[in-house]
């Protein structure tokens, strides 16, 4: 349900917020290693909401600068759901006026039309996502102010593994649910090496499993799996 601003996947829910969180997570790891080199620096208690506030403010600032760049280049930006009505024609619905709820259909013709819609996370069960506020997607992860706590990451693509890596580095109990094997479609030796490194840093992998049901259990979520086992988590990320 989150509506993106200008900048698409990378700025709003991809590279930009991910790299901020990776950078923040690396501080904890660096301080831990520094103790072996004579430093007595300690890591204070980590506050997730402060990180999210910094991240989202940076995202909004970047998006705003993109909007200004479009205006400076005399590019017209229309925020609307468009559809093709011919080989060279796009139509969309727009409000009749700024304060009106009435809409009118407008048309744009062009020699070339570029479709670059990006992508959204796969929600395997919409009921879980709609009924449990702690069932989130990777898009939501960068914007939710609630501390994730013990987290189950469902899926083992690169977005899932990147997210699991920095959640683990922050000190959250992190588990990855893998239906087949990690990083499907990538070089197998490299994928196995990534998984081994993540295991060594504390990420737990549930191999060959996927959630079959999620129920509320007091303040946590009870996740059932296709092998008839179940476990409690604070957050489930699809």
C-alpha positions in Angstrom: 0.0 0.0 0.0 3.0 2.3 0.1 3.0 4.9 -2.6 6.4 5.6 -4.0 7.8 9.1 -4.8 9.9 10.0 -7.8 13.0 7.8 -8.1 11.4 4.3 -8.4 12.7 1.2 -6.7 16.3 2.2 -6.2 15.6 5.5 -4.3 12.5 4.5 -2.4 12.8 0.8 -1.5 16.1 -0.4 -3.0 19.7 0.6 -3.3 19.5 3.9 -1.4 17.8 2.8 1.9 19.5 -0.6 1.7 23.0 0.9 1.6 22.2 3.2 4.5 21.2 0.3 6.6 24.2 -1.8 5.5 26.5 1.1 6.5 24.8 1.4 9.9 25.0 -2.4 10.5 28.7 -2.4 9.7 29.5 -0.1 12.7 28.5 -2.8 15.1 30.7 -5.3 13.3 33.7 -2.9 13.1 33.5 -2.1 16.8 33.4 -5.8 17.6 36.6 -6.4 15.5 38.3 -3.3 17.0 38.3 -4.8 20.5 40.8 -7.3 19.2 43.1 -4.5 18.1 43.3 -2.7 21.5 40.2 -0.4 21.2 37.8 -0.4 24.2 35.0 1.3 22.2 31.5 0.0 23.1 28.3 -0.1 21.0 25.4 1.7 22.7 21.9 0.3 22.5 20.7 0.3 18.9 17.5 2.3 18.2 15.8 1.0 15.1 13.3 3.9 14.9 16.1 6.5 14.7 17.7 4.6 11.8 14.4 4.4 9.9 13.9 8.2 10.5 17.3 9.0 9.1 16.8 6.6 6.2 13.4 7.9 5.2 14.4 11.5 5.5 17.3 10.8 3.1 15.0 9.0 0.7 12.5 11.9 0.7 15.4 14.4 0.2 16.8 12.4 -2.7 13.3 12.1 -4.3 12.7 15.8 -3.9 16.0 16.6 -5.7 15.0 14.2 -8.5 11.7 16.1 -8.9 13.5 19.4 -9.0 15.8 18.0 -11.7 12.8 17.0 -13.8 11.4 20.5 -13.5 14.7 22.1 -14.4 14.9 20.0 -17.5 11.3 21.0 -18.5 10.1 17.4 -18.1 6.4 17.1 -17.3 5.8 14.6 -14.5 2.3 13.1 -14.2 1.5 10.9 -11.2 -1.3 8.6 -12.5 -2.0 5.0 -13.5 -1.7 4.9 -17.3 -2.8 2.4 -19.9 -2.0 1.9 -23.6 -4.8 2.5 -26.0 -2.9 2.1 -29.2 0.6 1.7 -30.6 1.5 5.4 -29.9 -1.1 6.4 -27.3 -1.3 6.4 -23.5 -4.4 7.4 -21.6 -4.8 8.1 -17.9 -7.4 9.5 -15.5 -6.8 12.9 -13.9 -8.8 15.1 -11.5 -10.9 17.8 -13.2 -9.4 20.3 -10.8 -7.2 20.3 -7.7 -10.1 20.2 -5.2 -12.4 18.0 -7.3 -13.0 14.2 -6.9 -14.3 14.1 -10.5 -11.9 12.7 -13.0 -11.5 13.0 -16.7 -9.6 10.8 -19.1 -6.6 12.4 -20.8 -4.5 11.2 -23.7 -0.8 11.5 -24.7 0.6 10.4 -28.1 4.3 9.8 -28.7 6.5 8.2 -31.3 8.2 6.2 -28.5 6.8 4.9 -25.2 9.1 3.5 -22.6 7.6 1.1 -20.0 9.7 1.0 -16.8 7.4 -0.1 -14.0 9.8 -1.7 -11.6 8.7 -4.6 -9.5 7.0 -5.4 -6.1 7.7 -8.1 -3.6 5.7 -11.4 -4.0 3.1 -11.7 -1.3 2.4 -15.4 -1.0 -0.7 -15.0 1.1 -2.5 -11.6 1.0 -4.6 -12.5 4.1 -1.4 -12.7 6.2 -0.2 -9.4 4.9 -3.5 -7.6 5.4 -4.4 -9.0 8.8 -1.0 -9.0 10.7 0.8 -5.7 11.0 4.1 -7.5 11.7 3.9 -9.4 8.4 5.7 -7.1 6.0 7.5 -7.1 2.7 11.0 -6.0 1.9 9.5 -2.6 0.7 8.0 -2.1 4.2 11.2 -3.0 6.0 12.8 0.4 5.2 9.8 2.4 6.4 8.4 0.5 9.4 9.3 2.3 12.7 8.6 -0.9 14.8 11.7 -2.7 16.0 11.7 -6.0 13.9 12.9 -8.2 16.8 13.1 -11.9 16.0 12.6 -12.0 12.2 11.7 -14.7 9.7 12.8 -13.8 6.2 10.7 -15.8 3.6 12.7 -16.4 0.4 16.4 -16.6 -0.4 16.9 -14.2 -3.4 19.4 -11.4 -3.1 17.0 -8.9 -1.6 16.1 -11.4 1.1 19.7 -12.2 1.9 20.8 -8.6 1.9 18.0 -7.8 4.4 18.7 -10.8 6.5 22.4 -9.8 6.6 21.9 -6.3 8.0 19.2 -7.4 10.4 21.6 -10.0 11.8 24.4 -7.4 12.0 22.1 -5.2 14.1 21.8 -8.0 16.6 18.3 -9.3 15.7 17.7 -13.0 15.8 17.3 -13.6 12.0 16.1 -16.8 10.2 15.9 -17.3 6.4 13.3 -19.7 5.1 14.6 -21.4 2.0 12.2 -23.3 -0.3 15.0 -24.8 -2.5 18.4 -23.2 -2.4 19.8 -19.7 -2.0 20.3 -17.2 -4.9 18.7 -19.4 -7.5 20.0 -18.5 -10.9 23.3 -17.3 -9.6 26.6 -19.2 -9.8 26.2 -22.1 -7.4 29.6 -22.0 -5.9 29.3 -18.3 -5.1 25.7 -18.8 -3.7 27.0 -21.6 -1.4 29.9 -19.4 -0.3 27.4 -16.5 0.5 25.3 -18.9 2.6 28.3 -20.3 4.5 29.5 -16.7 5.3 26.0 -15.8 6.5 25.8 -18.9 8.7 29.1 -18.1 10.2 27.9 -14.6 11.1 24.9 -16.0 12.9 22.0 -16.1 10.3 20.0 -19.3 10.7 18.7 -21.1 7.5 15.6 -23.3 7.4 16.3 -25.4 4.3 13.5 -26.9 2.2 10.7 -25.2 4.1 8.0 -22.6 3.5 5.2 -21.2 5.8 1.9 -22.9 5.6 0.0 -20.7 8.1 0.5 -17.7 10.4 -1.5 -17.0 13.6 -1.4 -14.4 16.3 0.1 -15.7 19.6 -0.1 -12.9 22.2 2.5 -10.4 21.1 4.2 -12.6 18.5 3.3 -14.5 15.4 3.2 -18.3 15.4 4.4 -19.5 12.0 3.6 -23.1 10.9 5.7 -24.8 8.2 5.0 -27.5 5.6 6.8 -30.1 7.8 4.2 -29.6 10.6 6.6 -27.7 12.8 6.0 -24.2 14.1 7.9 -21.3 15.8 7.3 -17.9 17.2 8.6 -14.7 15.5 8.1 -11.0 16.1 8.2 -10.1 12.4 7.8 -12.1 9.2 9.2 -10.5 6.0 8.0 -11.7 2.6 
